[in-house]
Each structure stands twice: as C-alpha cells, then as structure tokens.
Amino acid sequence: MPKETLKVAATQLVVHQDIEANADKIIANLEQCAADGVEVVLYHEGVLFGYTFDMDFEAAFDQSRIDRAEERIAKKCADLGIAAIVGSTHLEDGERFNSSTVIDQHGEIICRYGKIHLAGEPWCRGGKFLPVVEIFGVQCCFLICHDIRYPELVRLPAAMGAKVCFMANCESSIVHEHKLLAYRSMPISRATENGIYLVMANAPAYKDDPDCSSSSHGNSKIIEPDGNVLVEAGWFTEETVTWDLDLGEAKGHIAWRSYTDDTPLKEWLTDGMKIVEGGSPIGPE
C-alpha cells in the first residue's frame, strides 16, 4: 500500500568552518527530530563545512574530515531510524562537488546530489546527474540553492514521479534585500507549477556577522502543492520547522500534463525525462 503521509523537517543552524562542531549540531538536532516523530530532516547547503566562496578552500580542505563526519551522522540516522539530507561536499573521479548527501533511515548513503548550476563557487564543478530516489518509499528529488532558478530541474523529476523536492540553500545574506522577494517566490513557484511539495532549508542570518558567507536569511519553509506556505522559520533563528505531508495531495498533475498534452514542447520534455535517473512517468490519479 502506498505511503499516505511523510513527516518532514527543515533545519537551519548557525555553522562555521568547523566540521566536527557542525556534525555535533546536526546529530543533536537529529535526536530532537526523532523524538518529535520526524522521518526525514533536510539541512541547508554547506551545513557540514560552512559554505564559502573562498578561493583557498579546496587547497586547504581535508576530505577525510567530511567522510568521518558523514559516518557519524549516518550511524546516528541508523540508531534513530531517521533519514537526513545534509549539505556537504564530495569527490568523484578527482572532481569536487557541492552536494547534498542523502542518508536513509538505515544509515545508508543512497544518493549524492551535486549542485548543477553553480553560483560562482571556485572550488567545485557542476553536478552531473538529476536523480529521483526513494526515501521511506516516497519518490524525492533535490535542488541546491541556485538550482531553483532553473525550473526544468524540478519539472523533469516531477514528471518522473517525484512527490517531494528537498532544496538545500545558503542564499545571499540578509543585507542583499533586493533579492529576498525572488528567494521567497521561486520555491513557491516550483511547488505550484508541478503540483508537488517543496521543502526548503536555508542558513539563518548571523546577528554578529550578517554578511558572513555561511549565513543567509533563514525563512526555511515547507510548501504544499498548491503553493501555500505551511510553516516557515525566522530570519535569525536556529530552528526546525516540521509538517506531516499528505502525499495524496502531491499529484504532480501539472508536470504530467506537460508530458502528455499535445503541445510543441511535448517532444522536448519527453527527451528531457530521459536524463532523470530513477522514477518512472506518472499518470493521472
């Protein structure tokens, strides 16, 4: 029988470039989320290493520290029976990616989504694949921050059956006020134009250093398929917002119509869906 609900959380934490301390915060938060009955927790972009544009980041970086931290987090997920999506970085064929590490409730790393459209980070390259993976039996897709500006990165997975999009952000800091309306409207649009849930975790603003590269403006949120914001965090808070998603509402009907309606874009979309790894074309419900 298909799963009817999924309890999700989006957590924003104050972090710096101290991997071990950041992992401690994530583990403590996982314990609290598990106690609250959460099944999947989303953390923001770069939460494990402290997001940065520093040109020297790669040269001074020790990947083994990330690997050990991820092992600790994965073990905690297994102990608690909870899944986590953690802003991290990984190496593949000698190339570094700004990634979300997806850990299931058994402590297995089931996916590493590499940010596809970079925002100018000099230390990584753009991601190579667009996945749909099952978490607690629910088809899910992923974005990282700047990816939100490219609607096809949600439309294609949604047409392939994704019911929830998890978006890990570390957007421009709160001092860039002219960007805030766009940051709020784009995730709402991605949910609405596809008919799926969107869960967004963003780094909070830091009161003592509001333009720090690992800070943003908070407002982590959970958005339902018709675009309403169900719950939203504050600007400066270390905070977790949660919601029980009614998966029956995530029909993906708009994405599906783009695939089936006889329009000039149908062939283009059909070809694009072949890029998605996992999932299968949805039908009407």
Helices and strands as residue ranges (DSSP letters): E 5-12, H 19-35, E 40-43, H 63-80, E 83-92, E 95-103, E 109-114, E 130-131, E 133-135, E 138-144, G 145-149, H 152-159, E 164-169, G 177-179, H 180-192, E 197-202, E 221-223, E 229-232, E 239-246, G 247-249, H 253-260, H 266-273, E 276-277
